[in-house]
Amino acid sequence: MKNLSMHVRVMLMTGAFLWTGATHAQKGKAPASDPVRTAVEDAYNKYKDLKEGKNADYIPALAEVPSTLFGVSLVTVDGRTYDQGDVRSMVSIQSISKVFTLARNVEDWGAQAIQDKIGVDATGEVFNSITAIERMRGKEINPLVNPGAIASSSMVKGTTYEEKWNAILAVHSDMAGRQLTVNQPVYESEAATNQRNQAIAHLLFAYERMYWDPVKSTDVYTKQCAINVNARDLATMAATLANGGVNPVTGKRVVSPETVQYVLAVMATAGLYDDSGIWLYNTGLPGKSGVGGGLIAVCPGKFGIAVVAPPLDAAGNSVKGQRVIYDVVKALQANPYLVQPKLSAPAKR
Ligand code: GLN
């Protein structure tokens, strides 16, 4: 406890986290000195000059995004926003989109349908693994790695490309609280080089685990990965999950609390691919990364946090993103597995 400020200690003892106590008048504005602001600022400053990692380059357009881009945003369930660095520059959402397409599907088809038709277990393998599909004969692939995600896009309600795409874009926009658009150069760049994802879709199709045309499903998935977002959008999307499916900035109910609980469970076990265990060990929070450099984490009932910083580690996760969120979670004692023992005397038996 020695590194904790008095303020945080008092919050912990009283159980009153600052972000649950915001009044309507404070909405959107953070007070001058508060531990959340300090935690976000400290983490940003600590890592802003870190040079580790490398932009993804298997999608040619991603290699051209400035590696120095760095923004951190935290949005609380009562709509307060804490921004640091460049929270306005856009990157493609990439794999983080898998979370929101999954949310759409759980909402529309129910949790059981996803478990049965895609699977919800971690593969423990890289995000675009083909051996994972072969090993499981198309089963038990979760919706947050490429095979399960392409199957998930194929399942989205609608019979035409237009209907499915509109449903996908709408759920992303509602989570972000504004109309999002596609980064056309990134979409075209990936569409021209996504032969591996096409192979994945066809292999799943052969195992009867693809629920629409595999070519069109891969295309709609590729487009969803190219949706443009900034750190503020991602933090708002994460905060909508933290707030049981209601966007805390716009007040719109996007999905139900029941849907969110299932989405968060898959994020906890598979959100950072084969490094998901390391992530959960260090944060206790459901998270999701994308090869565009975005990373989100959800602290249920409290806040969503996002980092945009393109250089990635070997697993494909933002290096700065992971460090920043580890530090903020620690500073705020936001790991839900960290429980302060009850100090009352044990009941007489
Ligand atoms: N569009 C990317 C792909 O399919 C997304 C991967 C990712 O962000 N991990 O390869």
Residues whose N, C-alpha, C, O or C-beta is under 5 A from the ligand:
A	BS01	LIG	Q94 S95 F127 C225 S289 G290 V291 G316
